[in-house]
Amino acid sequence: MPALDILTIPVGQLATQCYLVSLPDRDDCIVIDPGAEPERIRAALQKKRLAAILLTHGHFDHVGAVSALMDADTPLYIHALDAPMLADPKLNLCRMIGQTITAPPANHLLQEGDLVQAAGSTLTVLHTPGHTPGSVCYRAGDVLFTGDTLFHMGCGRTDFPGGSEADMRQSLARLAPLARECTIYPGH
C-alpha cells in the first residue's frame, strides 16, 4: 500500500483529532471523526473532494461536523451498534455541553472485519468496544486510527452509558500487538 498523506486537525472544545487521509496522487480524501469546525475541515481539504466520512464512534465530539460536510451521496460509516447515537442527543452525550448535536443516519453500518474502500485506500474495521458498544479502529497498512479506544499513555472513558471496563480491557489487549507495529492516530 502506498504511503498515506495524513493531516491532523484538532477540532472543537475537546480537541478531537479529525484526520484527513489521502493518497498523494489522488484528488479525493477520507475524513475520520469530523467532530466540529466544518469550515476548518473544508479549508484543509483544499481542492480535494470528500470521498467518505468514517466515524470511530458516535459521541458528539466525533460527529459534530458531519451534517455540514455531507452531501446527499457522501458515504458515512459507523459501527451498527453506535448508529443510533447519531440522531439521539442523549446517547451521543451532547447534553453534557448544553447543546443539541445530531448527524444524519449513516448509509454504511460496519461490523468487525469489514473493509472500507474509499479515496484509493482500503481500511480494515476492528471492532473495539469499551468506550462505546460500537467503537472501532481503522487499520490501513501500518497506520491505525484508534478513536477513543487508545490514546497516548491511556484509553477512553468507560463510565459513560454503554461503556464497559471489561470490554475495554479486551479491546486494549487486542490492540497491544498492533501498537508495536503501527503508527497510532488517536481521537484526542
Disulfide bonds with the S-S distance in Angstrom:
none
